[in-house]
Amino acid sequence: MLVLAAASLTDAFTALDGVAGQHGLDVEFSFGGSQVLVEQADQGAPADVIAVADPRLLNKDADALVFARNRLVVVAAKGSEVDGPVDLASPGVRVVLAGEGVPVGGYARAALADLGLLDAVLANVVSEEPDARAVLAKVALGEADAGIVYGTDAESAAANGRITVVGDALAGEASYAAAVGPDAPNPGAARRFLALLASQDAQRIFERFGFLPA
């Protein structure tokens, strides 16, 4: 069965593959930006399950399962003078965000608007990326001073010494939802995978990778 999943789920879903096998599910994952995956499914991609970082992207008629949440954080390149969200608005700071139509990009803009920083930060944006991991890569490579990503992705990169998480988590959280694909070749297996996502085994894996419970 084919599962299209948000890029920020890569590590957790890869770890989940072994548990899926124990439940008799032979799963192939394809990761990418949530909005791109939904477009692929709507255009006939044989996806059994779609798992995205914003439930609003899924068909309103789909029986979607919200299975995890994530935090938003500011990450800075090593040696950057960015210490928190306010510094993203400072003149000369190079900021990278995900695109406005990308879940993490939308969440980031909403959080910045709550802080009254949106217009000033947008003036510093040097690049808009297709997903959170692409934002993180730009910062890690020194192509930007800072960006806004999911806490789970930031923890992994920070552990490798590539970037620094600065300040407290931003307001607002991402919610992850999954649903059976509109043209699922294996709807029975798809429903079993959704049940697996809600199981204690899966929830322990999500917690291990820094996700919050649904």
Beta strands, then each sheet from edge to edge (+ up, - down):
strand 1: 2-6
strand 2: 28-32
strand 3: 49-52
strand 4: 65-77
strand 5: 95-98
strand 6: 125-129
strand 7: 146-150
strand 8: 163-166
strand 9: 173-180
strand 10: 212-213
sheet 1: 2+ 1+ 3+ 9- 4+ 7- 5- 6-
sheet 2: 2+ 1+ 3+ 9- 4+ 8-
sheet 3: 2+ 1+ 3+ 9- 4+ 10-
end
